[in-house]
């Protein structure tokens, strides 16, 4: 037995040496002082000002066994400075990615990815931008790109109290100065029937137990040395199935239209203009019209406070481009070398809402910088001001200008 163990130990380096290992990842730490102007702060005229510092590390191990077989394992460590969990094992460590890429010998034109993997929709993360377990197929064609897959996530994985099966089909084609793509996503969902038993708020809506969501859209981009323009249009429909808590079948529909234009004034300076639109509910109509999503990450416009910003996303008011109120967004980004300024206006698109006729969410202006400290290490900072509009004042009691002062030090390797 000892001889067998010795032989195994001697052969282990030989087997390991046949695998090509590489590592990549990131480390960041962020700090922010911000006004807690969130939707749940209803009626708070003087909301709290919070200070928070956090950190994150991601380490990905890539094991290449051959030209047709590769495995990736990634871990993530998150924490907030000062929390009691900092030195306790396994509290703040999670598996980020764990998947395998392979190409079958009998089918050279196909590659497959299976396991816990990232997926981001091609519509600016309007629908889904998260990690989930599933399988994706990547057929290889010379003239266009295609991928199809299935993701499955259960209670707490992506969103609390729901189980989903998400099916994805994407295709795109690149031309000399133009790219065009389309995508179809279909979500079959089931919500925990006991959601009301452990709801945090007695005001929570009664949701149907079963629902189906569909998204169908196109996206495109045109670019030259000085000019870039593009956008997307994605249509969404949803069906909620009748059950004991939801006594009728209900259908809803909506869309998200987005356009942008970017002009490079010089090597150091560029200007980018955004326009986005999602419809809102008409509360006097029997038709439900709004855009819905699964796990969006709203970061198209560059606005730091109202949406997910490039520096610190904890103070975000919305992580989605659409809800019952709808949105019209007009935003401007001006970049000069390592400095930038972002500004935007956001309004709602509902009709006949009982609480208020005002539709202005507010205006925002940000001043920031992204400075390369050394190779791979970047220091970012931003000062954002959000001026609540009449809708925020009448509906939620938010009157005072909100702020966010944030810094981020991030190393990519």
GIZINOR-V623193 format. One line per field, one symbol per residue. ss: DSSP state (~ for helix, > for strand, _ for the rest). A space follows every 10 residues. Layout:
ss=???
This chain:
ss=_~~~~~~~~~ ~~~~~~~__> >>>>>>>>>> >>>>>_____ ________>> >>>>>>>>>> >>>>>>__>> >>>>>>>>>> __________ __>>>>>>>> >>_______> >>>>>>>>>> _______>>> >>>>>>>>>> ____>>>>>> >>>_______ _>>>>>>>>> >>>>___>>> >>>>>>>>>> >___~~~~__ _________> >>>>>>>>>> >>>___>>>> >>>>>>>>>> _________> >>>>>>>>>> >>>>____>> >>>>>>>>__ _>_____>>_ ____>_____ __________ __________ ______>>>> >>>>>>__>> >>>>>>>___ >________> >>>>>>>>>> >>>>__>>>> >>>>>>>>_~ ~~~~~~____ _>>>>>>>>> >>_
